Every structure is written in structure tokens, then in C-alpha cells.
Amino acid sequence: MTDNLRLNKIFDLQGRIALVTGGGTGIGWQIAQGLAENGAKVYITGRRKETLEKSAASFAEQHKGNGTIIPLVMDVTNRASIASARDSITATEGKLHILVNNAGQTGPVSSWLEDPNSPQRKDPETLGRSLFEGESFDGWSSLYSINTFSVFFVTMAFLGLLDKGSNDNPEHTSCVINITSVSGIMKLSQNHFAYNSAKAAASHLTKMMATEFALKKVPVRVCAIAPGVWESEMTYGKITDDLVDKVGKGVVPVPTRRSGKAEEIAGTVIYLASPAGCFTNGQEIAVDGGFLAVNPSTA
């Protein structure tokens, strides 16, 4: 009995097949490496073939784990592209155990919104007109396509493969892990209403899918991870400690006074994807250095 409590058992990923969208850079790449280093076979997807191939090659050169990373071009906003990737995994693997919906963008930003001296904020009429005229339906639609719509369409496309993955071991069920954001949980806009509302929608979509799958006896768990301030392409690369609060845009500074680390996001994904996380479903875990603990949120 106690053997099941050993690290190599409760966090076992040996032989698991994973797919990480937006997996060639940033948080997605950190997650992909964490899964592969611990034994999973990981497909990383994105629109830029060269970026994916470069990342996969770098892992192969520095390979220390038992897993592998394989590049697979897929546009998460294009149904034909998603179907093509699904068919490719079907042909090569016939199943899937872990799906990480990580792809995302920042979208429309009103950089002046937090500046009390900006001319756009001189009165309510000017504020409203500036936001109304400065953003567009197309901009919001495009942002929602990648941050929210893709979570639904990618998950549904791969659901059959995830079900087959659960057949390997009914006690170690397949899982979907959606990478949302603390921005979808807090009540501030942080200069980007579209991004925050899209992430909030992805958070609720996570809960709905978990509930519907459970009620319909689909053996696939769905959870979300909401990262706080993290280094990625969206935050323009490296975040030094003095820039953490500039990026976070909170009312109160981030308690840890730093951005998140690769092992912290990868470790949370590994928990949810491994036997240790099989009793966890429909939950969103904030990994944010205490950001939501001190800032206004819906949590």
C-alpha cells in the first residue's frame, strides 16, 4: 500500500502522451519540458513550424528525462487545422492522456487607462468614447477565438482520444488542463478588458466541461491553472523583480516580489496530470505568488 505513496508512483508520467498548445515558447514550453523530463511523450503545437522545431531540437540536445518532445503545426483558431492535428495523433498514437490548452494572446490594450493624467480620462464621456473608439469588434473576436473558443474546439476534437487514453488505466484518468490567468479572476481590467473577460470565460468553460463530462460519464477530468505574473512572449520576455508590479498592475504589490518559475507551473500541471491529481476535477488553481490574496478578485 505504501508503495503508492512514493514519488515515482503518485507523480508517474511514464508512457503518457500529452499535447500542449502554444507549446513552443513561454509557459507552454515550460510545461512541455516538465512533462517530457518526467517521462511523457509531448506534442507541442503552434502556427510557427520553425519555432516548434527549434524548441524540440533544443530539448533533444539537452535531453535528461525519459520523454520526448515532438513539433506539430496546429492553428487553434482553425477547425480544419485542429482536425488535421487530431488525425495525425490518431494515426501515430491512437490515444491521448494529457491535453494542455495553453495558446493565448493579450489582444486589445488601452495603455492609458491607469494613468490619472491621461487626456482620455478627463471625464466619463471622454473615457467612454476613448474605449469605444479605441477598440474594435474584430479585435475582441480575434482575441476570444484564441483565448476562449479554442479551449472548446480543441478539447472536443481530442475528446475521443482522451477517452481512449483513460482506457489504459481507469484509475489514472486522462485530463484536460486549461491555462487561464489570474486576470480572469480579478476584478481589475489591467488595461485590457478583452483579455481579462476572455480568460474569465475560459475559467467558466472549464467548470462546464468538467460537469458535463462527469454527468455524461466521460472519463476525462477538466481543470484549469491560473498563472500570475509570468515571463512569456505576452509579457515581452524577462521580468526583473522591479518590473513585477508594473506587469501585474494590481492595487497591492505581488507578495512574493517576483514572477513565477518554470518548476512552479510545470509542477502544478504534473500534479493534475499524474495519479496524485485523479481526485481533482472542475477546479482552477491559482499559481500567483499571493497576487489574488491581496487584490480584488471573484475567488
Secondary structure, DSSP 8 states (H G I E B T S, - for coil): -GGGGSHHHHT--TT-EEEEETTTSHHHHHHHHHHHHTT-EEEEEES-HHHHHHHHHHHHHT--SS-EEEEEE--TT-HHHHHHHHHHHHHHTS--SEEEE---------TTTT-TT-GGGSSHHHHHHHHHHHS-HHHHHHHHIIIIIHHHHHHHHHHHHHHHHHTT-TTS-EEEEEE--GGGTBS--TT-HHHHHHHHHHHHHHHHHHHHHHHTT--EEEEEEEE-S--BGGGTB---GGGHHHHH--SS--TTSS---HHHHHHHHHHHHSGGGTT--S-EEEESTTHHHHS-B--
